[in-house]
């Protein structure tokens, strides 16, 4: 299932794209692609959000470990 970047309106077309995203903790590559709304895709806000997402992404295993450590 592709990850969604930004918001997609109800009747808006979706743009599918592939980007190399790796877990910032263990380095695993994220499977699948990404999606964004047609209006949002390639805007300055989209580019900033995508860079922040790539910088802070944790895979499911690392995210679960982090949650358990907080409890």
For each residue, the residues with C-beta under 8 A, 3 or more apart:
1: 32
2: 16 32 33 34 35
3: 30 32 33 34 35
4: 8 34 35 36
5: 34 35 36 40 46 49 50 53
6: 36 37 40 45 46 49
7: 37 40
8: 4 12 14 35 36 37 40
9: 12 37 39
10:
11:
12: 8 9 37 38 39
13: 37 38
14: 8 35 36 37 38
15: 35 36 37 38 41
16: 2 33 34 35
17: 33 34 35 36 41
18: 33 34
19: 33 34 50 54
20: 29
21: 29 30 34 53 54 57
22: 27 28 29 30 57
23: 26 27 28 30 57 58 59 62
24: 55 56 57 58
25: 58 59 62
26: 23 59 61 62
27: 22 23
28: 22 23 59 61
29: 20 21 22
30: 3 21 22 23 57 59
31:
32: 1 2 3
33: 2 3 16 17 18 19
34: 2 3 4 5 16 17 18 19 21 50
35: 2 3 4 5 8 14 15 16 17
36: 4 5 6 8 14 15 17 40 41 46
37: 6 7 8 9 12 13 14 15 40 41
38: 12 13 14 15 41
39: 9 12 43
40: 5 6 7 8 36 37 43 45 46
41: 15 17 36 37 38 46
42: 46 47
43: 39 40 46 47
44: 47 48
45: 6 40 48 49
46: 5 6 36 40 41 42 43 49 50
47: 42 43 44 50 51
48: 44 45 51 52
49: 5 6 45 46 52 53
50: 5 19 34 46 47 53 54
51: 47 48 54 55
52: 48 49 55 56
53: 5 21 49 50 56 57
54: 19 21 50 51 57
55: 24 51 52
56: 24 52 53
57: 21 22 23 24 30 53 54
58: 23 24 25 62 63 66
59: 23 25 26 28 30 62 63
60: 63 64
61: 26 28 64 65
62: 23 25 26 58 59 65 66
63: 58 59 60 66 67
64: 60 61 67 68
65: 61 62 68 69
66: 58 62 63 69 70
67: 63 64 70 71
68: 64 65 71
69: 65 66
70: 66 67
71: 67 68
